Amino acid sequence: MDETDIFYMRAALSEAEAAYAEGEVPVGAILVSGGRVIARAHNVKEASGDPTGHAELLALRAGAREIGNWRLSDATLYATKEPCIMCAGAMVNARLGKLVYGCNDEKGGAVESLYALLSDRRLNHQVVVVSGILEDECAEILKRFFREKR
């Protein structure tokens, strides 16, 4: 495992903890470009009442605003959980350079588990993917959250 990936995934986990504390599904995301964090976000669907309030989508939006360009080809997004179809589609549309994520989402993952949107050659862009970074920690916060909800 790359130490840089571990460092930024820990920051994404910090965002997931913030979501957890707010009663949101604990997913966090960090967007990095040029060696600096340009955006950080966590799920806010419940608080905002917005079905698009996913950490990944919010980080992409904030990062694009920060650099003044919707093309994020030089950026890496760190997400604690495998992105859904909506978020993976946004990554393709943003021309994201790289995605690094923690744990798989067997029920809704659109990167490797159910679909492979980011590597689909029929689309106009493919995203480099690294998975399994701090996988156990990323999965554990989700398990803890849903265990407490039941």
DRENDO-1510 file (C-alpha; in Angstrom, 1 decimal, always signed):
<recs>
REC; n; res; u; v; w
REC; 1; MET; +0.0; +0.0; +0.0 .
REC; 2; ASP; +1.2; +3.5; -0.9 .
REC; 3; GLU; +1.8; +5.7; +2.1 .
REC; 4; THR; +0.3; +8.7; +0.3 .
REC; 5; ASP; -2.9; +6.7; -0.3 .
REC; 6; ILE; -3.1; +5.7; +3.4 .
REC; 7; PHE; -2.6; +9.3; +4.5 .
REC; 8; TYR; -5.4; +10.7; +2.4 .
REC; 9; MET; -7.7; +7.7; +3.1 .
REC; 10; ARG; -7.3; +8.5; +6.8 .
REC; 11; ALA; -8.5; +12.1; +6.0 .
REC; 12; ALA; -11.5; +10.6; +4.1 .
REC; 13; LEU; -12.2; +8.4; +7.2 .
REC; 14; SER; -12.2; +11.6; +9.3 .
REC; 15; GLU; -15.0; +12.9; +7.0 .
REC; 16; ALA; -16.8; +9.6; +7.4 .
REC; 17; GLU; -16.6; +10.0; +11.2 .
REC; 18; ALA; -18.2; +13.5; +10.8 .
REC; 19; ALA; -21.0; +12.0; +8.8 .
REC; 20; TYR; -21.5; +9.3; +11.5 .
REC; 21; ALA; -21.7; +11.9; +14.2 .
REC; 22; GLU; -24.4; +13.7; +12.2 .
REC; 23; GLY; -26.5; +10.5; +11.8 .
REC; 24; GLU; -25.6; +10.2; +8.1 .
REC; 25; VAL; -24.4; +7.1; +6.4 .
REC; 26; PRO; -20.6; +7.4; +7.2 .
REC; 27; VAL; -18.9; +7.9; +3.8 .
REC; 28; GLY; -16.2; +10.5; +3.4 .
REC; 29; ALA; -14.3; +11.8; +0.4 .
REC; 30; ILE; -11.2; +13.9; -0.1 .
REC; 31; LEU; -10.1; +15.4; -3.5 .
REC; 32; VAL; -6.4; +16.0; -4.0 .
REC; 33; SER; -4.7; +17.8; -6.9 .
REC; 34; GLY; -1.2; +19.1; -7.1 .
REC; 35; GLY; -0.3; +17.5; -3.8 .
REC; 36; ARG; -2.9; +19.4; -1.8 .
REC; 37; VAL; -6.4; +18.8; -0.7 .
REC; 38; ILE; -8.8; +20.9; -2.8 .
REC; 39; ALA; -12.0; +19.5; -1.4 .
REC; 40; ARG; -13.4; +17.4; +1.4 .
REC; 41; ALA; -16.9; +16.2; +2.0 .
REC; 42; HIS; -19.1; +13.6; +3.7 .
REC; 43; ASN; -22.6; +12.4; +3.1 .
REC; 44; VAL; -25.4; +14.9; +3.9 .
REC; 45; LYS; -28.4; +13.3; +2.3 .
REC; 46; GLU; -30.5; +13.3; +5.5 .
REC; 47; ALA; -29.6; +16.8; +6.6 .
REC; 48; SER; -30.0; +18.3; +3.2 .
REC; 49; GLY; -33.0; +16.3; +2.0 .
REC; 50; ASP; -31.0; +16.0; -1.3 .
REC; 51; PRO; -30.7; +12.6; -2.9 .
REC; 52; THR; -27.4; +13.7; -4.5 .
REC; 53; GLY; -25.8; +14.6; -1.2 .
REC; 54; HIS; -23.2; +11.9; -1.5 .
REC; 55; ALA; -19.6; +12.6; -0.3 .
REC; 56; GLU; -18.0; +11.9; -3.7 .
REC; 57; LEU; -20.4; +14.2; -5.6 .
REC; 58; LEU; -20.0; +17.0; -3.1 .
REC; 59; ALA; -16.2; +16.7; -3.2 .
REC; 60; LEU; -16.1; +16.8; -7.0 .
REC; 61; ARG; -18.3; +19.9; -7.1 .
REC; 62; ALA; -16.2; +21.7; -4.5 .
REC; 63; GLY; -13.0; +20.7; -6.2 .
REC; 64; ALA; -14.2; +21.9; -9.6 .
REC; 65; ARG; -15.1; +25.3; -8.0 .
REC; 66; GLU; -11.8; +25.5; -6.2 .
REC; 67; ILE; -9.7; +25.1; -9.4 .
REC; 68; GLY; -12.2; +26.8; -11.6 .
REC; 69; ASN; -12.5; +23.9; -14.1 .
REC; 70; TRP; -14.9; +21.0; -14.3 .
REC; 71; ARG; -12.1; +18.8; -15.8 .
REC; 72; LEU; -10.5; +17.0; -12.9 .
REC; 73; SER; -8.0; +14.9; -14.9 .
REC; 74; ASP; -5.1; +15.8; -12.6 .
REC; 75; ALA; -7.1; +15.0; -9.4 .
REC; 76; THR; -7.4; +11.9; -7.2 .
REC; 77; LEU; -10.6; +11.3; -5.3 .
REC; 78; TYR; -10.3; +9.3; -2.0 .
REC; 79; ALA; -13.6; +7.7; -0.9 .
REC; 80; THR; -14.1; +5.4; +2.0 .
REC; 81; LYS; -16.7; +3.2; +0.1 .
REC; 82; GLU; -17.0; +2.1; -3.5 .
REC; 83; PRO; -19.0; +4.7; -5.4 .
REC; 84; CYS; -22.5; +4.2; -6.6 .
REC; 85; ILE; -23.7; +4.6; -10.2 .
REC; 86; MET; -24.5; +8.3; -9.8 .
REC; 87; CYS; -21.1; +9.1; -8.3 .
REC; 88; ALA; -19.2; +6.9; -10.8 .
REC; 89; GLY; -21.0; +8.6; -13.6 .
REC; 90; ALA; -20.0; +12.0; -12.2 .
REC; 91; MET; -16.4; +10.9; -12.1 .
REC; 92; VAL; -16.5; +10.0; -15.8 .
REC; 93; ASN; -18.1; +13.3; -16.6 .
REC; 94; ALA; -15.5; +15.2; -14.6 .
REC; 95; ARG; -12.7; +13.3; -16.4 .
REC; 96; LEU; -11.3; +12.4; -12.9 .
REC; 97; GLY; -7.8; +11.1; -13.1 .
REC; 98; LYS; -7.8; +8.6; -10.3 .
REC; 99; LEU; -10.1; +7.1; -7.7 .
REC; 100; VAL; -8.8; +5.4; -4.5 .
REC; 101; TYR; -11.4; +3.8; -2.3 .
REC; 102; GLY; -11.6; +1.7; +0.8 .
REC; 103; CYS; -14.2; -1.0; +0.9 .
REC; 104; ASN; -16.5; -2.5; -1.7 .
REC; 105; ASP; -20.2; -2.0; -1.8 .
REC; 106; GLU; -21.7; -5.4; -2.8 .
REC; 107; LYS; -25.2; -3.9; -3.1 .
REC; 108; GLY; -24.6; -0.7; -5.0 .
REC; 109; GLY; -21.0; -0.5; -6.1 .
REC; 110; ALA; -20.5; +0.8; -9.6 .
REC; 111; VAL; -16.7; +0.5; -9.9 .
REC; 112; GLU; -16.1; -3.3; -9.3 .
REC; 113; SER; -18.8; -4.9; -7.3 .
REC; 114; LEU; -22.0; -4.6; -9.5 .
REC; 115; TYR; -20.8; -2.5; -12.4 .
REC; 116; ALA; -17.4; -1.4; -13.9 .
REC; 117; LEU; -18.4; +2.1; -15.1 .
REC; 118; LEU; -14.9; +3.6; -14.6 .
REC; 119; SER; -13.2; +1.1; -16.8 .
REC; 120; ASP; -15.9; +0.7; -19.4 .
REC; 121; ARG; -14.3; +1.3; -22.8 .
REC; 122; ARG; -17.6; +2.3; -24.4 .
REC; 123; LEU; -17.5; +5.5; -22.4 .
REC; 124; ASN; -15.5; +8.6; -23.4 .
REC; 125; HIS; -13.2; +8.4; -20.3 .
REC; 126; GLN; -11.8; +5.8; -18.0 .
REC; 127; VAL; -10.6; +6.4; -14.5 .
REC; 128; VAL; -7.6; +4.7; -12.8 .
REC; 129; VAL; -8.8; +2.8; -9.8 .
REC; 130; VAL; -7.1; +1.6; -6.7 .
REC; 131; SER; -9.2; -0.2; -4.1 .
REC; 132; GLY; -8.8; -1.8; -0.7 .
REC; 133; ILE; -7.0; +1.0; +1.0 .
REC; 134; LEU; -7.7; +0.8; +4.7 .
REC; 135; GLU; -10.5; -1.5; +3.7 .
REC; 136; ASP; -11.2; -2.9; +7.2 .
REC; 137; GLU; -11.5; +0.5; +8.8 .
REC; 138; CYS; -13.7; +1.8; +6.0 .
REC; 139; ALA; -16.0; -1.2; +6.3 .
REC; 140; GLU; -16.1; -1.2; +10.1 .
REC; 141; ILE; -17.5; +2.3; +10.4 .
REC; 142; LEU; -20.3; +1.4; +8.0 .
REC; 143; LYS; -21.0; -1.9; +9.9 .
REC; 144; ARG; -21.1; +0.0; +13.2 .
REC; 145; PHE; -23.5; +2.6; +11.9 .
REC; 146; PHE; -25.9; +0.1; +10.5 .
REC; 147; ARG; -25.6; -2.2; +13.6 .
REC; 148; GLU; -26.7; +0.8; +15.8 .
REC; 149; LYS; -29.6; +1.7; +13.4 .
REC; 150; ARG; -31.1; -1.8; +13.8 .
</recs>
